[in-house]
């Protein structure tokens, strides 16, 4: 469509700063998500001094800390990583649902890209697959999404 103006972002935001907000619960999975996010950022030119890792107890606490990080105006994007694995109680549904709603609210209220790298899975095996084995690394995917969104918002701001 040659006459249609197309706007898109890329993965080049050399001066941007990023917060990774990571839930420590299920750390054997979350550590891989954090590593994936950091690797994705640094492979695209973000230096380690532009990345801040903020640890919280679990996925339920991620939205509050993401909101505070966004309000600080120190970051151009936030990457949320965590792992909620279904158990035998409805606890999973509450934690996963509130985490999603909270992070969505942070992004919209603060006008800041928030990448969702919080696994919500039925089994430990599914979590392992999504933390760097068969299904890729969802932490890396969330970081790439945030990179692209930071770039896109800058293009739209003109």
Residue pairs with C-beta under 8 A, 6 or more apart in sequence:
7 152
7 155
7 156
8 152
8 155
9 147
9 148
9 149
9 150
9 151
9 152
9 153
9 154
9 155
10 148
10 151
11 44
11 144
11 147
11 148
11 151
12 44
12 45
12 151
13 46
13 76
13 147
13 150
13 151
13 154
14 45
14 46
15 50
16 46
16 50
16 76
16 77
16 147
16 150
17 50
17 51
17 52
17 74
17 75
17 76
18 41
18 46
18 50
18 51
18 52
18 75
18 76
18 77
18 78
18 79
18 143
18 146
19 51
19 52
19 53
19 54
19 66
19 69
19 74
19 75
19 77
19 78
19 79
20 34
20 37
20 38
20 51
20 52
20 53
20 54
20 78
20 79
20 80
20 81
20 143
21 54
21 56
21 62
21 65
21 66
21 69
21 78
21 79
21 80
21 81
22 30
22 33
22 34
22 53
22 54
22 55
22 56
22 62
22 80
22 81
22 82
23 30
23 56
23 57
23 58
23 59
23 60
23 61
23 62
23 81
23 82
23 83
23 118
24 30
24 55
24 56
24 57
24 58
25 57
25 58
25 59
25 82
25 83
26 82
26 83
26 84
26 85
26 127
29 83
29 119
29 124
29 127
29 128
29 131
30 81
30 82
30 83
30 131
32 131
32 132
32 137
32 139
33 81
33 82
33 83
33 117
33 119
33 131
33 137
33 138
33 139
34 53
34 81
34 139
35 132
35 137
35 139
36 131
36 132
36 137
36 138
36 139
36 140
36 141
36 143
37 79
37 81
37 115
37 117
37 139
37 140
37 142
37 143
38 48
38 51
38 53
38 143
39 140
40 137
40 139
40 140
40 141
40 143
40 144
40 147
41 50
41 51
41 143
41 147
42 48
42 51
44 144
44 147
46 147
52 74
52 75
54 65
54 69
56 62
56 64
56 65
58 82
58 95
59 82
59 83
59 84
59 95
59 96
59 99
59 118
60 95
60 98
60 99
62 80
62 82
62 99
62 102
62 103
62 118
63 80
63 98
63 99
63 101
63 102
63 103
63 105
63 106
64 102
66 78
66 80
66 102
66 103
66 106
66 114
67 102
67 105
67 106
67 109
67 110
69 75
69 78
70 78
70 106
70 110
70 112
70 114
71 110
75 112
76 112
76 113
76 150
77 112
77 113
77 114
77 115
77 146
77 147
77 149
77 150
78 106
78 112
78 113
78 114
78 115
78 146
79 114
79 115
79 117
79 139
79 142
79 143
79 146
80 99
80 103
80 114
80 115
80 116
80 117
80 118
80 142
81 117
81 118
81 138
81 139
81 142
82 99
82 117
82 118
82 119
83 118
83 119
83 121
83 127
83 131
84 92
84 95
84 96
84 99
84 118
84 119
84 120
84 121
85 92
85 119
85 121
85 122
85 123
85 124
85 127
86 92
86 121
86 122
86 123
92 120
96 118
96 120
99 118
99 120
100 116
100 118
100 120
103 114
103 116
103 118
104 114
106 112
106 114
107 113
107 114
111 153
113 145
113 146
113 149
113 150
113 153
114 146
115 141
115 142
115 143
115 145
115 146
115 149
116 142
116 145
117 138
117 139
117 141
117 142
117 143
119 126
119 127
119 130
119 131
119 138
121 127
121 130
129 135
130 136
130 137
130 138
131 137
131 138
131 139
